[in-house]
Amino acid sequence: MADIDNKDQAEMDPADMEDVEEVEEEETGEDENSKARQLTVQMMQNPQILAALQERLDGLNGSPSGYMESLPKVVKRRVNALKNLQVKCAHIEAKFYEEVHELERKYAALYQPLFDKRSDIVKAAYEPTDEECEWKADEEEELTVSKQDEMKEKAKLEEEKKDEEKEDPKGIPEFWLTVFKNVDLLSDMLQEHDEPILKHLQDIKVKFSDPGQPMSFTLEFHFEPNDFFTNTVLTKTYKMRSEPDESDPFSFDGPEIMSCTGCTIDWTKGKNVTLKTIKKKQKHKGRGTVRTVTKTVPNDSFFNFFAPPEVPENGELDEDSEAVLAADFEIGHFIRERIVPRAVLYFTGEAIEDDDDDYDEEGEEADDEEGEEEADEENDPDYDPKV
């Protein structure tokens, strides 16, 4: 899986290091471990310190101590034997991931009937039974049976009243659009002009490559008939590799996405949201006359997702294209691994709430520790706040 990490490494502020050293030298006894933990948390939240540590770690990579060079030739031969064993380990690991892919493909077939039923409910092709619709929320577990009956009766009366006022909507309107809007990684791609189109999105499916074929997966976006394009399915295929690179076998760390291919969207005339028309006024230098020039230029849109940058045969890309592809790979992997299997939880927001709770707990703990540290510093007669 490709990750995006193009941030410049910042230099560590010497003042930060001085503060750390001073506290470590002054703390003794049982409080020393506690303070050290607090300082560690604070350091891990300081972007400058993290950047400097990362730069230091990056510098350590590929920087041997010199011990290897000092070894006798006979020992170096044995080390080479170990490296050959390591290469064999990498090839075994590659086989392991190939079998994992086959397991994913096998179980995808078992999940699919459930996902198909989900799709049928969303698009109103199937109406679930009362039994299928029963769900005991956490809050309801604390209620007595009589209270539950009372609430059910009240809810039933309210539903009947609503039924009289207006007709029930079909299926679950804007299901996938809501999922997209609830997930930051996807909502960042959405533009206002994309939303009317995504209201017609009925399902997203994951298709794995057949046995014996090169490892890949395809995302299928199924749309109901609409006024924007004639396609019923838009596809995005990701080709993967699960074998060590002969030139650098030790870098192997599992399957990685190598390339992706989108599809052609057959837009209805005047409905292509990936393009926009702009008008520019040009003034003639000699005569001073002004003319208006109309140009068609690319437009920000979620549907650019289906037209990724092409990877040239030599595999070399400029930095912008590399960044776009890295983000694309991350999004494709996220849709496959998280969105499709757990769509209803992203629709309700429960999946996002779980993630937020994890971050909140970590943040609160860090804030508490930071507060304690500040209080200790203020009580320290030798404390000298830096301006």
N, C-alpha and C positions, 0 to 999 in steps of 0.2 A: 504494500500500500504506500502510495506516495504521500509524503507530508510536505506542507509548505513551511519553510523556515528560512526566509531570506533577510531576516532582520540583521542590521549591522551590529557587531559586537561592540559594546561600550567599555570604556576603561573603568576600572574600579577606583572609586574615590578614596585616596589615602586616608582621609578623615574617618571614613567608615571603618577602615581596618584599625585605626588607632583606637576608636571607641571600643571595638570588640576586644582588642588586646588589653585595654585598661580594665574592663570589667572582668575578664578572665583572670587577670593577675590579682585583683582585689578580692574576688569571691573565694571563700574557703569552706571546708567542712561539708555538711549535708546540703547546704544551699547551693553549692557549686554546680551540682548536676542539674538542679532545677533551673538555675539561671542559664546554664549552657543550653538547655532545651529551649528556653524562651528566646535566647539569642539566635539559635538555629532557625526557629520559626520566623523571626524578624528578618534574618538574612535571606531566607528563601522567598520573602515577599518584597525584597528590595531589587528592582529591575537592574540597577547598576551592578550590584554584587553578583546577581545571577549571570549577567552578561559576562562579567569578568571571569567568573568561575568556568563558564562554558568555554570562553576563549582559552583559559588555562588548560582545560581538559582537551580541547581540540589540539592544543600544542603538544600534549602528551601522546596523542595518537601518532604512531609511526616514528616515535622518538625513543629508540632503544637506549638502555642504560650504558651500553658498551660492553656489557658482560659477555654477550653472545660472540662478539668479535674476538674476545680474549680467550675463548675456549680452544682447546686443542682440536686439530682436524678430525680426530677419531670421534670426539664428542659431537662435533658439528654434523658428522654423518648420521649419528643417531637422532639428532634433532630433526634432520631432513626426513628420517623414517617416520617420526611422529607427525610431521606436516603431511606426509602422504596418507597417513591414517586419518588425519583430519579431513582431507579431501574426500576420502571414502565415506566418512561420517556425513559430510554435506550431501553426497549422492543418496545415501540412505534416508536422510531427512527429506530430500526431494521426493522420494518414493512415498514417504509417509504422507506428505501433503497431497500427493496425487490420489492416495486412497481416501484422504479426508474429503477431497473434491467429489469422489465417487459416492461417499456417504451423504454428502450434501445433496447430490443429485437424486439419490435414492429417497431420502426423506422429504425432499421437495415434492416428490410425487405423492407422498402421504399427506402432506400439508395442503396440497392443491384443492381437494374437494372442500375443505373448510374455507379456503380463500374464495373459491367459486361461490359458495353459499353467502359469504360476506358480500361479494359483489352483487349477487342477486337481491339481497336485502337493500343495499345502498341504492340500486337503480330501480327498485320497486318491482322486480321480476318475481319476488317471493315475499310473502307476508309471514313473519314468524308467529308461532303459536304463543298462547298465553304462558305456557310452561317455558318456552324458549326465552321469553321476555322477562321472566322473574330474575331479579338480581338483588341480593341482600347487601346493601352498602354497609360500610363500617359503622356509620352513625345509627343505622336502624337496629343494629345488634343490641344497643343499649336500651331500646324501647321495649315496653311490655307488649304482650300480645294484644291487649285491649286497645292500647294507644295506636298500634299498627293498624288494627281494624278501623279505628276511627279515622286515621289519616287516609287509608285506602278508600273509605267511603267518601270522604271529602274530595279526594283527588278524582274519584269517579264522577262525582257531581260536576266538578269543574270541567272535566273532559267532555261530559255530555253537553254542558253549556257552550263550550267552544265549538263542538260539533254542529250545534245549531247555528252559531254565528258564521262559521266559515268551513269550507271543505278542508279536510286534512291534506297536508302535503304528501307527495308520493315518495316512498323510500326515505333516504337521508340526504336532503339537499346540501350541495356544496361540501360533501364529505372530504374529498381529496384536496379541494382548495383550502379548507380549514386546516387540514393536516399540514399543508405547505406553509400556511401563514403562522402556524404555531411553532415551527422549527426554524431557528435563526439561520441555519445553514442554507435552507431553501427559501425562506422569506426574503433574504437579501437578494435573491435572483429575480424576485417578482416585481413587475411594474404594474401600475394601475391598469394599463391597457391589456395586461395578460389575464386579469381576473375574470372578465366575461367569458374568455375561452376556457379557462380551467374549470369553470362551473359545469362544463360538459364532460369533464374527465370522469369516467365511470370505474376504472380499475387500473392498477399497476401490477404487472406480473413479472416474475423472474424466470427465465428459461436458461438451463445449464446446457453446455455442449454435450453431444452424444458420447457414449463410451467409445474410446479409441480415437476420438477427435482431439485436436489441440484444446487446451484448457481455456474456456471462455464462459461468459454469461451475457445474456441479453435482457435489457429492461424493456418491457412492452407497455406503452401507455395507450389504453383503450378509451376512445371517445365516442359519444353518441353523435348522431348526425347534427351538424351545426352549420352556421353561415360563414365560418371563417376558413375552413379548408375541407377538402373532400376525403382526406385520409380517415379511416376508422381506427388505425393503429399507427402510432409513431414508435420507432425503435432506436435503441442505443446499445451497441454491442461493445463489450470490453474484452480484449484479448489478454490472456495472462501467461506468465511463464513461471514454471516451478522446477527449475534446474539451475545448478551453479554455473556461473559465468566461467568459462575455461581460463580467461585471462585474469580473473580475480575470484577464485572459488570460495575464499574465506569470507567474502561479503554476503554470501547467501543467507537469507533470513526468512525464508518462506516465499510463497507465491507473491508476485508483484504484477500489477497491471502494466502492460507494455504499450498498448495503443487502444484507441477507441474509434468507432465508426458510427456516425449518425445516420440520418435518412433525409430524403427530400420531402419537404412539406408542400403539398399542392394547394397553395393559398388561393382563395377566392379573390377575384380582382378587387383591389382597393382595401383588402383586409390583412395584408402582410404586416404584422406588427414588428418584424425584425428590420424593417426599412422605414425611413421617413423622408419626406420631401422638404427641402429647405429652399428658400429664395434669397438670392444675394443681389445687391445692386452694384453695378460696375460703372465707373465713370471714365469716359474716353479722355485720355490725356490731352489730345490736340483739340478736338471739337468741344469737349466739355459736356457732351451728351451722356445721359444715364440710361442704362438698360438693366433689365431684371433677368437674372439667370437662375434657372431651376435645376437643382441637383438632388439626386437620390443618394442618401448616405445610410450607413448602418445605424440601427436603433437598439438601445438596451431592451432586452426582453428575455424572459425565461426560455423562450423557444430557440434562442441561440444555442441552448444546450444540445440541440440536435445537429449542430454544425460545428464540431470541434476543429481546432487547428489540425492540419494534416502533418504527419511526421514524415519528413523526407527520407529517401532511401538510405542516406548516410547517417540518419538518426540524429543529426545536429539541428537544434532549435535555438532561436534567439531567447533571451531571458523572459520577455513578455509571454511568448508562446509556451515556454516551460512552466511559467506560473499558472497560466490558464489551464494547461493540461493537468498539472498537479492538483489544482482545485477541482477540476472535472473528475479525476480519478477518486478523489475523496468523496465527492457527492455521489458518484455512482456506487461506490462501496457502501456508503451510509444508507442509501435507498434500499440496496439489496439486503444489508445485514440488519437494519433497524426499522425502516419505514414500512416496508411490505409486511414483515412478520408481525409488527405491533401497531398497525395503523390506527386501530380504534383508541389506543391509549394516547397516541399523539393527537387524535381528534378531540378527545375529552380533556387533554392537557395533563393527564396523570403521569405520563412518561416524562414530561418536562418538569413537573412538580418534583418528581423523585430526584431528577438531576439537580434541581435548584436546592432541594433540602440538603443534599450532600455538600454542595458548595457553601450553603449558609452555615452548616455546622462547622466546617473548616474555618470559615471566615470569622464566626463568633469566637471560636476557640483562640484564634490568632489575635483577635481584637482584645480579648480578656488578658492574654499573656502580655500584649503590648502595653495595656493599661497598667498592669502590675509592674512591669519594667520601668515605666515612666515614673510611677509613684516611688519606687525604690531609688531611682536616680535623684528625685527631688529631695528625698530624705537624707541623701548622702552629702555630708558637709563638704566633701571635695568635688561635688558635681559642678561642672563648669559648662553650661549649655553653649553650644556653638551658634553663632549668628550667621 
